[in-house]
């Protein structure tokens, strides 16, 4: 079992460090991180603000000399943890970025610091600041890595600059030997799903990943077979895929020197790799919001079977991804959608060990789902709907979850 330090314990340690050593900014990023992982975003934001306002000098150990504690390393760590939640990312862009710029002679914009700021730009949907960071790196004579350009692409996408994001995607995916990271494909699928008009964009992004990954031997064979069996919708097949090059993917990748690998060489031997699971759930979300209920249910039956059989170990980050899908289901005032949500909760309870959904790590992962269930009941005859939820959970030996939902939303 992993020891997870609580926010209260971290504060006790921080106070002791403050008493013994005085203000040391190296402690602040860790305190922010511990607060965020406990779900205490307001406290995390307050700690970061205090750190930025406090004096940034201290007496060096074993000497009488003064030394600064706000180094590039400090800013890298602080900005990276601030990128984990929206208010923190906004603070990093509005305050920390300006502070770094004002001290450019002492604090250089390293690539690691640029990457931390770019994560904040993605979270805050701020393409302008992301572009400024790339320009600054160029002025410094720093050659931005493909990783930096990929994060800038995500910032463009989150800011609604889809044509620019797709242009960068083509340059990274088909003009170099390096592949676009799977998290970026998830961003594209999620963005297309949020359009709520059709599932075409999401299916096109998923198909582009599938063809690239198959050539490189990363796609898990079970998922390849599943995609061949289900395929794209007729609407998607009739429209041009903006994620695909003009020539066949294999020809383009071979031209830039990418070697064709054996099918499944670098794939999961069990069921799916984690990022493949993220992509599948995002694709199903696109089906749900676009009204493709039959397609969504078909994929969800496949996922539920794997969760129930424990072919996939449901880690907290995977549960959080599923929670996003379940929240989308609950935007529809239908018992069928609610029942689908409860089926997933019951399957996750079985997968993680019966009774474990009361643990804090799972509470945080499913918090939005439980809140959405509460509001779903409020909108649809509260007394009757709550009784239906309790009865359905009791039928599947998960009645404790109903009391936990009520405690979460009280």
Secondary structure as UniProt FT lines:
FT   HELIX           7..21
FT   TURN            25..27
FT   HELIX           28..37
FT   TURN            38..39
FT   HELIX           41..53
FT   STRAND          57..59
FT   TURN            61..62
FT   STRAND          66..68
FT   HELIX           72..82
FT   TURN            83..84
FT   HELIX           86..91
FT   HELIX           92..96
FT   HELIX           97..102
FT   TURN            103..106
FT   HELIX           111..124
FT   HELIX           127..140
FT   HELIX           146..158
FT   TURN            159..160
FT   HELIX           162..174
FT   HELIX           182..194
FT   HELIX           200..216
FT   HELIX           221..230
FT   HELIX           234..237
FT   TURN            242..243
FT   HELIX           249..255
FT   TURN            256..257
FT   TURN            263..266
FT   HELIX           274..289
FT   TURN            290..291
FT   HELIX           293..308
FT   TURN            309..310
FT   HELIX           316..329
FT   TURN            330..331
FT   HELIX           335..352
FT   TURN            354..355
FT   HELIX           356..358
FT   HELIX           360..379
FT   HELIX           382..395
FT   TURN            396..397
FT   HELIX           400..409
//
